Amino acid sequence: MAKCKFCNKEITWLKDGRRSKPIDSDGGVHSCDEMKNSLNSMKKIERTDIDPDILKEYENAINNKK
């Protein structure tokens, strides 16, 4: 059995169409507060928030690798 990486509870993965869902031992869909807090704390950066010179430098580095 697998363990939730957020709360370390035992879970099982069930395939639902193209996605997999974590299932608790009681048969319900696993959803812990630690996971919710982690997903809500992700920082989103818009393209306009980054300095254009730094962005151009990264794009050039990516294009030169190809």
All heavy atoms as a GROMACS GRO file, in nm:
protein
  529
    1MET      N    1   0.083  -0.118   0.000
    1MET     CA    2   0.000   0.000   0.000
    1MET      C    3   0.088   0.125   0.000
    1MET      O    4   0.199   0.125   0.052
    1MET     CB    5  -0.090   0.002   0.123
    1MET     CG    6  -0.195  -0.108   0.125
    1MET     SD    7  -0.314  -0.078   0.254
    1MET     CE    8  -0.434   0.015   0.165
    2ALA      N    9   0.035   0.230  -0.054
    2ALA     CA   10   0.108   0.356  -0.059
    2ALA      C   11   0.076   0.441   0.063
    2ALA      O   12  -0.021   0.415   0.134
    2ALA     CB   13   0.069   0.431  -0.186
    3LYS      N   14   0.157   0.542   0.084
    3LYS     CA   15   0.134   0.636   0.194
    3LYS      C   16   0.120   0.775   0.136
    3LYS      O   17   0.188   0.811   0.040
    3LYS     CB   18   0.250   0.634   0.293
    3LYS     CG   19   0.256   0.511   0.376
    3LYS     CD   20   0.358   0.526   0.486
    3LYS     CE   21   0.353   0.404   0.576
    3LYS     NZ   22   0.424   0.427   0.699
    4CYS      N   23   0.032   0.853   0.196
    4CYS     CA   24   0.015   0.993   0.156
    4CYS      C   25   0.143   1.068   0.193
    4CYS      O   26   0.192   1.057   0.305
    4CYS     CB   27  -0.105   1.053   0.229
    4CYS     SG   28  -0.126   1.230   0.199
    5LYS      N   29   0.198   1.144   0.099
    5LYS     CA   30   0.323   1.214   0.126
    5LYS      C   31   0.303   1.335   0.216
    5LYS      O   32   0.399   1.393   0.263
    5LYS     CB   33   0.392   1.256  -0.003
    5LYS     CG   34   0.321   1.362  -0.083
    5LYS     CD   35   0.402   1.394  -0.207
    5LYS     CE   36   0.336   1.503  -0.290
    5LYS     NZ   37   0.416   1.534  -0.407
    6PHE      N   38   0.179   1.372   0.242
    6PHE     CA   39   0.151   1.486   0.327
    6PHE      C   40   0.123   1.444   0.471
    6PHE      O   41   0.171   1.506   0.564
    6PHE     CB   42   0.033   1.566   0.272
    6PHE     CG   43   0.058   1.619   0.135
    6PHE    CD1   44   0.000   1.558   0.025
    6PHE    CD2   45   0.139   1.728   0.114
    6PHE    CE1   46   0.023   1.606  -0.103
    6PHE    CE2   47   0.162   1.777  -0.012
    6PHE     CZ   48   0.105   1.716  -0.121
    7CYS      N   49   0.044   1.339   0.492
    7CYS     CA   50   0.005   1.300   0.628
    7CYS      C   51   0.049   1.158   0.665
    7CYS      O   52   0.026   1.114   0.777
    7CYS     CB   53  -0.146   1.313   0.645
    7CYS     SG   54  -0.242   1.199   0.545
    8ASN      N   55   0.110   1.084   0.574
    8ASN     CA   56   0.161   0.948   0.596
    8ASN      C   57   0.053   0.845   0.629
    8ASN      O   58   0.083   0.742   0.688
    8ASN     CB   59   0.269   0.946   0.704
    8ASN     CG   60   0.397   1.008   0.654
    8ASN    OD1   61   0.430   0.997   0.538
    8ASN    ND2   62   0.468   1.074   0.743
    9LYS      N   63  -0.071   0.870   0.590
    9LYS     CA   64  -0.176   0.769   0.607
    9LYS      C   65  -0.166   0.667   0.495
    9LYS      O   66  -0.120   0.696   0.385
    9LYS     CB   67  -0.314   0.833   0.600
    9LYS     CG   68  -0.362   0.894   0.727
    9LYS     CD   69  -0.503   0.944   0.705
    9LYS     CE   70  -0.586   0.928   0.828
    9LYS     NZ   71  -0.722   0.978   0.807
   10GLU      N   72  -0.212   0.547   0.522
   10GLU     CA   73  -0.214   0.442   0.420
   10GLU      C   74  -0.326   0.473   0.320
   10GLU      O   75  -0.441   0.495   0.359
   10GLU     CB   76  -0.241   0.306   0.484
   10GLU     CG   77  -0.129   0.257   0.572
   10GLU     CD   78  -0.009   0.208   0.492
   10GLU    OE1   79  -0.029   0.158   0.380
   10GLU    OE2   80   0.102   0.223   0.543
   11ILE      N   81  -0.292   0.477   0.191
   11ILE     CA   82  -0.390   0.501   0.086
   11ILE      C   83  -0.371   0.400  -0.025
   11ILE      O   84  -0.267   0.334  -0.035
   11ILE     CB   85  -0.381   0.644   0.029
   11ILE    CG1   86  -0.241   0.670  -0.028
   11ILE    CG2   87  -0.419   0.748   0.130
   11ILE    CD1   88  -0.228   0.800  -0.103
   12THR      N   89  -0.472   0.387  -0.108
   12THR     CA   90  -0.467   0.304  -0.227
   12THR      C   91  -0.503   0.391  -0.345
   12THR      O   92  -0.591   0.477  -0.335
   12THR     CB   93  -0.569   0.188  -0.217
   12THR    OG1   94  -0.553   0.124  -0.091
   12THR    CG2   95  -0.548   0.088  -0.327
   13TRP      N   96  -0.437   0.369  -0.457
   13TRP     CA   97  -0.466   0.448  -0.577
   13TRP      C   98  -0.564   0.372  -0.664
   13TRP      O   99  -0.543   0.256  -0.696
   13TRP     CB  100  -0.338   0.479  -0.653
   13TRP     CG  101  -0.253   0.576  -0.580
   13TRP    CD1  102  -0.149   0.548  -0.499
   13TRP    CD2  103  -0.268   0.719  -0.580
   13TRP    NE1  104  -0.096   0.664  -0.448
   13TRP    CE2  105  -0.167   0.770  -0.495
   13TRP    CE3  106  -0.355   0.807  -0.641
   13TRP    CZ2  107  -0.152   0.906  -0.472
   13TRP    CZ3  108  -0.338   0.943  -0.617
   13TRP    CH2  109  -0.239   0.991  -0.534
   14LEU      N  110  -0.671   0.440  -0.704
   14LEU     CA  111  -0.774   0.380  -0.788
   14LEU      C  112  -0.782   0.460  -0.918
   14LEU      O  113  -0.792   0.583  -0.915
   14LEU     CB  114  -0.909   0.381  -0.717
   14LEU     CG  115  -1.027   0.320  -0.790
   14LEU    CD1  116  -1.005   0.170  -0.806
   14LEU    CD2  117  -1.154   0.345  -0.713
   15LYS      N  118  -0.776   0.391  -1.029
   15LYS     CA  119  -0.782   0.456  -1.160
   15LYS      C  120  -0.926   0.494  -1.190
   15LYS      O  121  -1.016   0.411  -1.186
   15LYS     CB  122  -0.728   0.360  -1.266
   15LYS     CG  123  -0.701   0.425  -1.397
   15LYS     CD  124  -0.572   0.500  -1.393
   15LYS     CE  125  -0.531   0.539  -1.534
   15LYS     NZ  126  -0.419   0.625  -1.538
   16ASP      N  127  -0.949   0.622  -1.220
   16ASP     CA  128  -1.082   0.673  -1.253
   16ASP      C  129  -1.071   0.746  -1.386
   16ASP      O  130  -1.037   0.864  -1.390
   16ASP     CB  131  -1.132   0.765  -1.142
   16ASP     CG  132  -1.273   0.816  -1.168
   16ASP    OD1  133  -1.350   0.746  -1.236
   16ASP    OD2  134  -1.306   0.927  -1.121
   17GLY      N  135  -1.097   0.675  -1.494
   17GLY     CA  136  -1.078   0.734  -1.627
   17GLY      C  137  -0.930   0.750  -1.654
   17GLY      O  138  -0.855   0.654  -1.649
   18ARG      N  139  -0.887   0.873  -1.680
   18ARG     CA  140  -0.747   0.899  -1.706
   18ARG      C  141  -0.671   0.942  -1.581
   18ARG      O  142  -0.551   0.958  -1.583
   18ARG     CB  143  -0.734   1.009  -1.812
   18ARG     CG  144  -0.791   0.964  -1.945
   18ARG     CD  145  -0.782   1.074  -2.047
   18ARG     NE  146  -0.643   1.092  -2.085
   18ARG     CZ  147  -0.600   1.185  -2.167
   18ARG    NH1  148  -0.686   1.270  -2.220
   18ARG    NH2  149  -0.474   1.196  -2.198
   19ARG      N  150  -0.742   0.964  -1.472
   19ARG     CA  151  -0.680   1.012  -1.349
   19ARG      C  152  -0.681   0.904  -1.242
   19ARG      O  153  -0.766   0.817  -1.242
   19ARG     CB  154  -0.756   1.134  -1.296
   19ARG     CG  155  -0.761   1.246  -1.400
   19ARG     CD  156  -0.805   1.372  -1.341
   19ARG     NE  157  -0.689   1.428  -1.270
   19ARG     CZ  158  -0.696   1.532  -1.190
   19ARG    NH1  159  -0.811   1.588  -1.167
   19ARG    NH2  160  -0.588   1.577  -1.131
   20SER      N  161  -0.590   0.914  -1.150
   20SER     CA  162  -0.586   0.824  -1.035
   20SER      C  163  -0.631   0.901  -0.912
   20SER      O  164  -0.594   1.018  -0.894
   20SER     CB  165  -0.445   0.771  -1.013
   20SER     OG  166  -0.406   0.692  -1.122
   21LYS      N  167  -0.710   0.836  -0.826
   21LYS     CA  168  -0.760   0.900  -0.706
   21LYS      C  169  -0.708   0.825  -0.584
   21LYS      O  170  -0.707   0.702  -0.582
   21LYS     CB  171  -0.912   0.898  -0.702
   21LYS     CG  172  -0.978   0.990  -0.800
   21LYS     CD  173  -1.127   0.994  -0.776
   21LYS     CE  174  -1.192   1.093  -0.871
   21LYS     NZ  175  -1.337   1.100  -0.848
   22PRO      N  176  -0.668   0.899  -0.481
   22PRO     CA  177  -0.626   0.833  -0.357
   22PRO      C  178  -0.749   0.791  -0.277
   22PRO      O  179  -0.841   0.870  -0.257
   22PRO     CB  180  -0.546   0.940  -0.285
   22PRO     CG  181  -0.600   1.069  -0.335
   22PRO     CD  182  -0.644   1.042  -0.476
   23ILE      N  183  -0.751   0.666  -0.232
   23ILE     CA  184  -0.864   0.612  -0.157
   23ILE      C  185  -0.816   0.571  -0.017
   23ILE      O  186  -0.715   0.503  -0.003
   23ILE     CB  187  -0.925   0.490  -0.229
   23ILE    CG1  188  -0.962   0.524  -0.374
   23ILE    CG2  189  -1.044   0.434  -0.155
   23ILE    CD1  190  -1.072   0.626  -0.389
   24ASP      N  191  -0.890   0.613   0.086
   24ASP     CA  192  -0.861   0.573   0.223
   24ASP      C  193  -0.896   0.427   0.245
   24ASP      O  194  -0.964   0.365   0.163
   24ASP     CB  195  -0.941   0.658   0.322
   24ASP     CG  196  -0.881   0.796   0.344
   24ASP    OD1  197  -0.758   0.808   0.338
   24ASP    OD2  198  -0.960   0.890   0.367
   25SER      N  199  -0.856   0.374   0.359
   25SER     CA  200  -0.885   0.234   0.391
   25SER      C  201  -1.034   0.211   0.414
   25SER      O  202  -1.083   0.100   0.399
   25SER     CB  203  -0.807   0.191   0.514
   25SER     OG  204  -0.840   0.275   0.624
   26ASP      N  205  -1.109   0.318   0.445
   26ASP     CA  206  -1.253   0.302   0.465
   26ASP      C  207  -1.332   0.312   0.333
   26ASP      O  208  -1.453   0.295   0.331
   26ASP     CB  209  -1.306   0.406   0.564
   26ASP     CG  210  -1.290   0.549   0.515
   26ASP    OD1  211  -1.231   0.570   0.409
   26ASP    OD2  212  -1.338   0.641   0.586
   27GLY      N  213  -1.263   0.339   0.222
   27GLY     CA  214  -1.327   0.342   0.092
   27GLY      C  215  -1.360   0.479   0.039
   27GLY      O  216  -1.402   0.495  -0.075
   28GLY      N  217  -1.341   0.584   0.118
   28GLY     CA  218  -1.368   0.720   0.073
   28GLY      C  219  -1.246   0.782   0.007
   28GLY      O  220  -1.133   0.734   0.022
   29VAL      N  221  -1.270   0.888  -0.067
   29VAL     CA  222  -1.160   0.958  -0.133
   29VAL      C  223  -1.077   1.028  -0.027
   29VAL      O  224  -1.129   1.096   0.061
   29VAL     CB  225  -1.215   1.060  -0.236
   29VAL    CG1  226  -1.102   1.139  -0.298
   29VAL    CG2  227  -1.294   0.989  -0.344
   30HIS      N  228  -0.944   1.009  -0.034
   30HIS     CA  229  -0.854   1.068   0.065
   30HIS      C  230  -0.833   1.216   0.036
   30HIS      O  231  -0.799   1.255  -0.075
   30HIS     CB  232  -0.720   0.995   0.063
   30HIS     CG  233  -0.621   1.053   0.159
   30HIS    ND1  234  -0.630   1.036   0.294
   30HIS    CD2  235  -0.511   1.129   0.138
   30HIS    CE1  236  -0.531   1.098   0.352
   30HIS    NE2  237  -0.456   1.156   0.259
   31SER      N  238  -0.854   1.299   0.137
   31SER     CA  239  -0.830   1.442   0.126
   31SER      C  240  -0.792   1.492   0.265
   31SER      O  241  -0.876   1.499   0.353
   31SER     CB  242  -0.954   1.514   0.075
   31SER     OG  243  -0.931   1.652   0.066
   32CYS      N  244  -0.664   1.524   0.286
   32CYS     CA  245  -0.619   1.567   0.418
   32CYS      C  246  -0.593   1.718   0.419
   32CYS      O  247  -0.569   1.780   0.316
   32CYS     CB  248  -0.494   1.491   0.460
   32CYS     SG  249  -0.356   1.504   0.346
   33ASP      N  250  -0.597   1.776   0.537
   33ASP     CA  251  -0.574   1.919   0.552
   33ASP      C  252  -0.434   1.960   0.511
   33ASP      O  253  -0.414   2.068   0.456
   33ASP     CB  254  -0.599   1.962   0.697
   33ASP     CG  255  -0.745   1.952   0.736
   33ASP    OD1  256  -0.831   1.964   0.646
   33ASP    OD2  257  -0.773   1.932   0.857
   34GLU      N  258  -0.335   1.872   0.536
   34GLU     CA  259  -0.198   1.902   0.497
   34GLU      C  260  -0.185   1.919   0.346
   34GLU      O  261  -0.116   2.008   0.298
   34GLU     CB  262  -0.102   1.792   0.545
   34GLU     CG  263  -0.087   1.784   0.694
   34GLU     CD  264  -0.191   1.694   0.760
   34GLU    OE1  265  -0.287   1.652   0.693
   34GLU    OE2  266  -0.175   1.667   0.880
   35MET      N  267  -0.255   1.835   0.270
   35MET     CA  268  -0.252   1.843   0.124
   35MET      C  269  -0.320   1.972   0.078
   35MET      O  270  -0.268   2.042  -0.009
   35MET     CB  271  -0.321   1.723   0.061
   35MET     CG  272  -0.326   1.728  -0.090
   35MET     SD  273  -0.413   1.591  -0.166
   35MET     CE  274  -0.579   1.619  -0.110
   36LYS      N  275  -0.434   2.005   0.137
   36LYS     CA  276  -0.506   2.127   0.098
   36LYS      C  277  -0.422   2.250   0.126
   36LYS      O  278  -0.415   2.342   0.044
   36LYS     CB  279  -0.638   2.134   0.173
   36LYS     CG  280  -0.738   2.031   0.128
   36LYS     CD  281  -0.864   2.039   0.211
   36LYS     CE  282  -0.959   1.926   0.178
   36LYS     NZ  283  -1.077   1.925   0.266
   37ASN      N  284  -0.357   2.254   0.243
   37ASN     CA  285  -0.272   2.368   0.277
   37ASN      C  286  -0.154   2.379   0.184
   37ASN      O  287  -0.114   2.489   0.146
   37ASN     CB  288  -0.224   2.357   0.422
   37ASN     CG  289  -0.336   2.373   0.522
   37ASN    OD1  290  -0.439   2.430   0.491
   37ASN    ND2  291  -0.316   2.320   0.642
   38SER      N  292  -0.098   2.267   0.145
   38SER     CA  293   0.016   2.267   0.054
   38SER      C  294  -0.024   2.319  -0.084
   38SER      O  295   0.049   2.398  -0.145
   38SER     CB  296   0.073   2.127   0.042
   38SER     OG  297   0.177   2.125  -0.051
   39LEU      N  298  -0.138   2.276  -0.133
   39LEU     CA  299  -0.183   2.321  -0.265
   39LEU      C  300  -0.220   2.469  -0.265
   39LEU      O  301  -0.202   2.538  -0.366
   39LEU     CB  302  -0.301   2.236  -0.312
   39LEU     CG  303  -0.270   2.090  -0.340
   39LEU    CD1  304  -0.397   2.015  -0.375
   39LEU    CD2  305  -0.168   2.075  -0.451
   40ASN      N  306  -0.271   2.519  -0.153
   40ASN     CA  307  -0.307   2.660  -0.145
   40ASN      C  308  -0.187   2.751  -0.129
   40ASN      O  309  -0.196   2.870  -0.153
   40ASN     CB  310  -0.404   2.683  -0.028
   40ASN     CG  311  -0.541   2.627  -0.057
   40ASN    OD1  312  -0.579   2.612  -0.172
   40ASN    ND2  313  -0.615   2.596   0.047
   41SER      N  314  -0.073   2.697  -0.087
   41SER     CA  315   0.044   2.779  -0.062
   41SER      C  316   0.134   2.794  -0.185
   41SER      O  317   0.237   2.859  -0.178
   41SER     CB  318   0.126   2.721   0.053
   41SER     OG  319   0.184   2.599   0.014
   42MET      N  320   0.095   2.734  -0.298
   42MET     CA  321   0.177   2.746  -0.419
   42MET      C  322   0.176   2.889  -0.469
   42MET      O  323   0.073   2.956  -0.470
   42MET     CB  324   0.126   2.651  -0.528
   42MET     CG  325   0.151   2.508  -0.496
   42MET     SD  326   0.098   2.384  -0.614
   42MET     CE  327   0.053   2.464  -0.759
   43LYS      N  328   0.291   2.938  -0.508
   43LYS     CA  329   0.305   3.074  -0.556
   43LYS      C  330   0.294   3.077  -0.708
   43LYS      O  331   0.358   2.997  -0.776
   43LYS     CB  332   0.440   3.129  -0.512
   43LYS     CG  333   0.463   3.272  -0.547
   43LYS     CD  334   0.597   3.319  -0.493
   43LYS     CE  335   0.623   3.462  -0.528
   43LYS     NZ  336   0.755   3.506  -0.480
   44LYS      N  337   0.214   3.167  -0.758
   44LYS     CA  338   0.198   3.182  -0.903
   44LYS      C  339   0.272   3.307  -0.948
   44LYS      O  340   0.258   3.413  -0.889
   44LYS     CB  341   0.051   3.192  -0.941
   44LYS     CG  342  -0.025   3.066  -0.915
   44LYS     CD  343  -0.168   3.077  -0.962
   44LYS     CE  344  -0.242   2.949  -0.931
   44LYS     NZ  345  -0.380   2.954  -0.973
   45ILE      N  346   0.353   3.291  -1.051
   45ILE     CA  347   0.429   3.404  -1.105
   45ILE      C  348   0.383   3.429  -1.248
   45ILE      O  349   0.386   3.339  -1.332
   45ILE     CB  350   0.580   3.374  -1.103
   45ILE    CG1  351   0.627   3.352  -0.960
   45ILE    CG2  352   0.657   3.489  -1.168
   45ILE    CD1  353   0.774   3.314  -0.950
   46GLU      N  354   0.340   3.549  -1.272
   46GLU     CA  355   0.299   3.588  -1.407
   46GLU      C  356   0.422   3.628  -1.487
   46GLU      O  357   0.525   3.668  -1.431
   46GLU     CB  358   0.200   3.705  -1.400
   46GLU     CG  359   0.069   3.670  -1.333
   46GLU     CD  360  -0.011   3.566  -1.408
   46GLU    OE1  361  -0.006   3.564  -1.532
   46GLU    OE2  362  -0.078   3.486  -1.341
   47ARG      N  363   0.411   3.619  -1.616
   47ARG     CA  364   0.524   3.653  -1.704
   47ARG      C  365   0.563   3.799  -1.688
   47ARG      O  366   0.679   3.835  -1.702
   47ARG     CB  367   0.484   3.621  -1.848
   47ARG     CG  368   0.596   3.629  -1.946
   47ARG     CD  369   0.547   3.589  -2.085
   47ARG     NE  370   0.651   3.603  -2.182
   47ARG     CZ  371   0.720   3.502  -2.232
   47ARG    NH1  372   0.694   3.380  -2.194
   47ARG    NH2  373   0.814   3.524  -2.321
   48THR      N  374   0.467   3.885  -1.658
   48THR     CA  375   0.496   4.028  -1.644
   48THR      C  376   0.564   4.060  -1.511
   48THR      O  377   0.617   4.170  -1.495
   48THR     CB  378   0.366   4.110  -1.656
   48THR    OG1  379   0.273   4.063  -1.557
   48THR    CG2  380   0.306   4.095  -1.794
   49ASP      N  381   0.563   3.968  -1.414
   49ASP     CA  382   0.625   3.991  -1.284
   49ASP      C  383   0.776   3.975  -1.288
   49ASP      O  384   0.846   4.023  -1.199
   49ASP     CB  385   0.570   3.894  -1.179
   49ASP     CG  386   0.423   3.917  -1.151
   49ASP    OD1  387   0.372   4.026  -1.186
   49ASP    OD2  388   0.359   3.826  -1.096
   50ILE      N  389   0.829   3.911  -1.392
   50ILE     CA  390   0.972   3.884  -1.402
   50ILE      C  391   1.038   3.994  -1.485
   50ILE      O  392   0.983   4.041  -1.584
   50ILE     CB  393   0.997   3.747  -1.468
   50ILE    CG1  394   0.927   3.637  -1.389
   50ILE    CG2  395   1.145   3.717  -1.480
   50ILE    CD1  396   0.929   3.502  -1.455
   51ASP      N  397   1.157   4.033  -1.443
   51ASP     CA  398   1.233   4.135  -1.514
   51ASP      C  399   1.257   4.088  -1.658
   51ASP      O  400   1.303   3.976  -1.680
   51ASP     CB  401   1.365   4.159  -1.443
   51ASP     CG  402   1.446   4.271  -1.505
   51ASP    OD1  403   1.384   4.366  -1.558
   51ASP    OD2  404   1.571   4.264  -1.501
   52PRO      N  405   1.226   4.169  -1.759
   52PRO     CA  406   1.241   4.127  -1.900
   52PRO      C  407   1.382   4.083  -1.937
   52PRO      O  408   1.400   3.992  -2.018
   52PRO     CB  409   1.201   4.251  -1.981
   52PRO     CG  410   1.120   4.333  -1.888
   52PRO     CD  411   1.169   4.304  -1.750
   53ASP      N  412   1.485   4.143  -1.877
   53ASP     CA  413   1.623   4.104  -1.908
   53ASP      C  414   1.652   3.963  -1.859
   53ASP      O  415   1.715   3.883  -1.929
   53ASP     CB  416   1.721   4.202  -1.845
   53ASP     CG  417   1.708   4.343  -1.904
   53ASP    OD1  418   1.671   4.352  -2.023
   53ASP    OD2  419   1.735   4.440  -1.832
   54ILE      N  420   1.606   3.931  -1.739
   54ILE     CA  421   1.627   3.797  -1.684
   54ILE      C  422   1.549   3.694  -1.766
   54ILE      O  423   1.598   3.586  -1.797
   54ILE     CB  424   1.586   3.792  -1.536
   54ILE    CG1  425   1.678   3.881  -1.454
   54ILE    CG2  426   1.588   3.650  -1.483
   54ILE    CD1  427   1.636   3.897  -1.310
   55LEU      N  428   1.427   3.728  -1.803
   55LEU     CA  429   1.344   3.638  -1.883
   55LEU      C  430   1.409   3.611  -2.018
   55LEU      O  431   1.412   3.496  -2.064
   55LEU     CB  432   1.205   3.699  -1.902
   55LEU     CG  433   1.099   3.613  -1.966
   55LEU    CD1  434   1.075   3.488  -1.882
   55LEU    CD2  435   0.970   3.690  -1.981
   56LYS      N  436   1.464   3.713  -2.080
   56LYS     CA  437   1.531   3.697  -2.209
   56LYS      C  438   1.654   3.607  -2.195
   56LYS      O  439   1.681   3.523  -2.282
   56LYS     CB  440   1.571   3.833  -2.264
   56LYS     CG  441   1.617   3.831  -2.406
   56LYS     CD  442   1.638   3.972  -2.458
   56LYS     CE  443   1.666   3.970  -2.605
   56LYS     NZ  444   1.680   4.104  -2.661
   57GLU      N  445   1.726   3.621  -2.084
   57GLU     CA  446   1.844   3.539  -2.059
   57GLU      C  447   1.805   3.391  -2.047
   57GLU      O  448   1.871   3.304  -2.105
   57GLU     CB  449   1.911   3.586  -1.931
   57GLU     CG  450   2.038   3.516  -1.896
   57GLU     CD  451   2.096   3.569  -1.767
   57GLU    OE1  452   2.092   3.692  -1.746
   57GLU    OE2  453   2.147   3.487  -1.689
   58TYR      N  454   1.697   3.361  -1.974
   58TYR     CA  455   1.650   3.223  -1.960
   58TYR      C  456   1.603   3.166  -2.093
   58TYR      O  457   1.632   3.052  -2.127
   58TYR     CB  458   1.536   3.214  -1.858
   58TYR     CG  459   1.581   3.221  -1.715
   58TYR    CD1  460   1.529   3.317  -1.630
   58TYR    CD2  461   1.674   3.132  -1.665
   58TYR    CE1  462   1.569   3.324  -1.498
   58TYR    CE2  463   1.715   3.138  -1.533
   58TYR     CZ  464   1.662   3.234  -1.450
   58TYR     OH  465   1.702   3.240  -1.320
   59GLU      N  466   1.530   3.245  -2.170
   59GLU     CA  467   1.482   3.198  -2.301
   59GLU      C  468   1.598   3.168  -2.394
   59GLU      O  469   1.596   3.070  -2.468
   59GLU     CB  470   1.387   3.301  -2.361
   59GLU     CG  471   1.253   3.307  -2.292
   59GLU     CD  472   1.163   3.416  -2.348
   59GLU    OE1  473   1.212   3.504  -2.424
   59GLU    OE2  474   1.043   3.414  -2.314
   60ASN      N  475   1.700   3.253  -2.394
   60ASN     CA  476   1.817   3.229  -2.478
   60ASN      C  477   1.889   3.102  -2.436
   60ASN      O  478   1.936   3.025  -2.519
   60ASN     CB  479   1.912   3.348  -2.473
   60ASN     CG  480   1.858   3.467  -2.550
   60ASN    OD1  481   1.776   3.451  -2.640
   60ASN    ND2  482   1.902   3.586  -2.514
   61ALA      N  483   1.899   3.079  -2.305
   61ALA     CA  484   1.965   2.957  -2.255
   61ALA      C  485   1.888   2.832  -2.298
   61ALA      O  486   1.949   2.732  -2.336
   61ALA     CB  487   1.977   2.964  -2.104
   62ILE      N  488   1.756   2.838  -2.293
   62ILE     CA  489   1.674   2.725  -2.335
   62ILE      C  490   1.690   2.700  -2.486
   62ILE      O  491   1.706   2.586  -2.530
   62ILE     CB  492   1.525   2.748  -2.300
   62ILE    CG1  493   1.508   2.743  -2.147
   62ILE    CG2  494   1.436   2.645  -2.367
   62ILE    CD1  495   1.370   2.788  -2.101
   63ASN      N  496   1.687   2.806  -2.564
   63ASN     CA  497   1.699   2.791  -2.709
   63ASN      C  498   1.838   2.743  -2.750
   63ASN      O  499   1.852   2.670  -2.848
   63ASN     CB  500   1.668   2.925  -2.778
   63ASN     CG  501   1.521   2.959  -2.767
   63ASN    OD1  502   1.437   2.872  -2.751
   63ASN    ND2  503   1.489   3.088  -2.773
   64ASN      N  504   1.942   2.783  -2.677
   64ASN     CA  505   2.077   2.739  -2.709
   64ASN      C  506   2.099   2.593  -2.677
   64ASN      O  507   2.184   2.529  -2.736
   64ASN     CB  508   2.180   2.826  -2.637
   64ASN     CG  509   2.186   2.967  -2.694
   64ASN    OD1  510   2.145   2.989  -2.808
   64ASN    ND2  511   2.233   3.059  -2.615
   65LYS      N  512   2.026   2.537  -2.580
   65LYS     CA  513   2.038   2.395  -2.546
   65LYS      C  514   1.991   2.307  -2.661
   65LYS      O  515   2.042   2.199  -2.683
   65LYS     CB  516   1.959   2.362  -2.421
   65LYS     CG  517   2.028   2.400  -2.294
   65LYS     CD  518   1.950   2.350  -2.175
   65LYS     CE  519   2.020   2.386  -2.047
   65LYS     NZ  520   1.945   2.339  -1.931
   66LYS      N  521   1.890   2.353  -2.734
   66LYS     CA  522   1.834   2.275  -2.844
   66LYS      C  523   1.934   2.271  -2.956
   66LYS      O  524   1.965   2.184  -3.020
   66LYS     CB  525   1.703   2.335  -2.894
   66LYS     CG  526   1.592   2.323  -2.795
   66LYS     CD  527   1.466   2.383  -2.849
   66LYS     CE  528   1.353   2.374  -2.749
   66LYS     NZ  529   1.232   2.433  -2.797
   0.00000   0.00000   0.00000
